[in-house]
Amino acid sequence: MIRVLIADDQVLLRGSFRVLVDSEPDLSVVGEAGTGARAVELARATRPDVVLMDVRMPEMDGIEATRRIGGVARVLIVTMFDLDAYVYSALRAGASGFLLKDTPPADLLAAIRLVARGEALLAPTVTRRLIEEFARPAVRGLEGITDREREVLTLIARGLSNTEITERLHLSMATVKTHIGRLLTKLEARDRAQLVIAAYESGLVVRSGA
């Protein structure tokens, strides 16, 4: 059972999300929050698998709430504002995905399941475009990672899949997954999108054409 917390300041929308989520046999709503502060409080109390998080809420916005939730739960940003700056800020705060509120119900449910499995929702090309646009190089270091992990991280930031990395570095899939797991731990990243952010913000890779 995937446990879901809904955070949105619109009561009607929270109710609609609840009905949709609870209609699925493998999903269950564990709470609703109308403010960012309440979302943080409920996330810590109920320990959901996924938080559906609005961006603009009273008391504390969804991006700050995402940052404060930290490793307690995976966050899926759901908003009506299709702004690149929001997407990047949300990813940097630790969000695992980003959807608009007019997303078809089936796609929203699929996104919840995807994020619950530990995957990032944005396609690599979209993520890379956003990070190239907004990341500030040299604001973080890569202390503690090995030369091989640095190679793997570089290829992840360039948008290569695990299969492509195995072919490029002549490694087995198990070895590549081990390196990625260690990178996630060492860089305190929740998913592949955050690894890409780390690569750009450390200066390991730079913007295309820079």
C-alpha positions in Angstrom: 0.0 0.0 0.0 1.4 3.4 -1.0 0.5 6.0 1.6 -0.2 9.5 0.3 -0.3 12.9 2.0 -2.2 15.7 0.2 -1.0 19.3 0.7 -3.0 22.1 -1.0 -4.7 25.2 0.3 -7.9 24.6 -1.8 -10.3 22.4 0.1 -12.2 21.3 -3.0 -9.0 20.2 -4.7 -7.8 18.3 -1.7 -11.1 16.5 -1.6 -10.9 15.6 -5.3 -7.4 14.3 -4.9 -8.5 12.2 -1.9 -11.4 10.6 -3.8 -9.1 9.8 -6.8 -6.3 8.4 -4.7 -8.5 6.4 -2.4 -10.3 4.9 -5.4 -7.1 2.8 -6.1 -6.6 -0.5 -4.3 -2.9 0.1 -3.8 -3.1 3.8 -2.7 -4.3 5.3 0.5 -4.6 8.9 1.8 -3.1 9.3 5.3 -3.8 13.0 5.7 -4.5 16.4 4.3 -2.8 19.8 4.9 -3.9 23.3 3.9 -0.6 25.0 4.6 3.1 24.2 4.1 3.7 24.2 7.8 0.9 21.7 8.4 2.3 19.5 5.5 5.6 19.3 7.3 4.0 18.5 10.6 1.8 15.8 9.1 4.6 14.3 7.0 6.7 13.8 10.2 3.7 12.4 12.1 2.3 10.0 9.4 5.5 9.1 7.5 3.8 8.9 4.1 5.5 7.4 1.0 4.5 10.3 -1.2 3.4 13.9 -0.6 1.3 15.6 -3.2 2.6 19.2 -2.7 1.2 22.5 -4.0 3.7 25.3 -4.5 1.7 28.4 -3.4 0.3 27.9 0.1 -0.1 30.1 3.2 2.4 30.2 6.1 5.1 28.3 4.1 5.3 27.6 0.4 5.5 24.1 -1.0 9.2 24.4 -1.9 10.2 25.3 1.6 7.9 22.6 3.0 9.6 20.1 0.6 13.0 21.1 1.9 11.9 20.7 5.5 10.3 17.3 4.9 13.7 16.1 3.8 14.1 12.3 3.8 10.8 11.7 5.6 8.9 11.2 2.3 9.2 11.6 -1.4 7.5 14.8 -2.7 5.6 15.2 -6.0 4.9 18.8 -6.7 1.5 19.5 -8.2 0.8 23.1 -9.2 -1.0 25.2 -11.8 2.2 27.3 -12.4 4.3 26.0 -15.3 7.4 28.0 -14.5 10.9 26.6 -15.0 12.2 28.4 -11.9 9.6 26.6 -9.8 10.6 23.2 -11.2 14.3 23.8 -10.5 13.7 25.1 -7.0 11.5 22.2 -6.3 14.1 19.7 -7.5 16.8 21.4 -5.6 14.7 21.3 -2.4 14.4 17.5 -2.8 11.2 17.0 -4.9 11.1 13.8 -7.0 8.8 15.1 -9.6 6.6 17.9 -11.0 3.1 17.9 -12.4 0.5 20.5 -13.4 -2.9 20.4 -11.9 -4.5 19.8 -15.3 -2.7 16.5 -15.6 -5.1 13.7 -16.5 -6.1 11.6 -13.4 -4.5 8.4 -14.8 -1.2 10.2 -15.2 -1.3 11.6 -11.7 -1.8 8.1 -10.3 1.0 6.7 -12.4 3.2 9.5 -11.2 2.5 8.7 -7.5 3.5 5.1 -8.1 6.6 6.1 -10.0 7.8 8.4 -7.3 7.0 5.9 -4.6 9.4 3.4 -6.3 12.2 5.9 -5.9 12.3 7.2 -9.4 12.4 10.8 -10.6 9.5 11.9 -12.7 11.1 14.4 -15.1 12.7 13.1 -18.3 16.5 13.5 -18.3 16.5 16.0 -21.2 14.0 18.2 -19.4 15.9 18.0 -16.1 19.2 18.8 -17.8 17.7 21.8 -19.6 16.4 23.2 -16.3 19.6 22.6 -14.4 21.7 24.1 -17.1 19.6 27.2 -16.9 19.4 27.7 -13.2 22.3 25.8 -11.5 25.1 27.9 -10.0 28.4 26.2 -10.5 30.9 25.7 -7.6 28.3 26.0 -4.8 29.0 22.5 -3.6 31.9 20.0 -3.5 32.2 16.3 -4.4 34.4 15.3 -1.5 34.6 11.6 -0.9 33.7 10.2 -4.3 36.1 8.0 -6.2 37.4 8.6 -9.7 35.1 5.9 -11.1 32.1 7.4 -9.3 33.0 10.8 -10.8 32.9 9.3 -14.2 29.5 7.7 -13.6 28.2 11.0 -12.2 29.4 12.9 -15.3 27.6 10.5 -17.6 24.4 10.7 -15.5 24.5 14.5 -15.8 24.9 14.1 -19.6 21.6 12.2 -19.7 23.0 8.7 -20.2 20.9 5.7 -19.1 22.3 2.9 -16.9 22.6 0.7 -20.0 24.5 3.4 -21.9 26.8 3.9 -19.0 27.6 0.2 -18.9 28.6 0.3 -22.5 30.6 3.5 -22.3 32.6 2.4 -19.2 32.6 -1.3 -20.0 31.1 -2.2 -16.7 28.4 -4.6 -15.6 24.9 -3.3 -14.8 25.3 -4.5 -11.2 28.5 -2.5 -10.9 26.9 0.7 -12.4 24.0 0.4 -10.0 26.4 0.0 -7.1 28.2 3.2 -8.1 25.0 5.0 -8.4 23.8 3.8 -5.0 27.1 5.0 -3.4 26.7 8.4 -5.2 23.2 8.8 -3.8 24.5 8.1 -0.3 27.6 10.2 -0.5 25.9 13.2 -2.1 22.8 12.8 0.1 20.7 12.7 -3.1 17.3 11.1 -3.3 17.2 10.3 -7.0 18.9 10.8 -10.4 17.6 14.3 -10.8 19.5 15.4 -7.7 22.6 13.7 -8.9 22.4 15.8 -12.0 22.1 19.0 -9.9 25.1 18.0 -7.9 27.2 17.5 -11.0 26.4 20.9 -12.3 26.6 22.7 -9.0 30.0 21.2 -8.3 31.3 22.4 -11.7 31.9 18.7 -12.7 30.0 19.5 -15.9 29.1 22.9 -17.3 26.3 24.2 -19.5 26.2 23.1 -23.1 28.3 25.5 -25.2 29.8 27.1 -22.1 
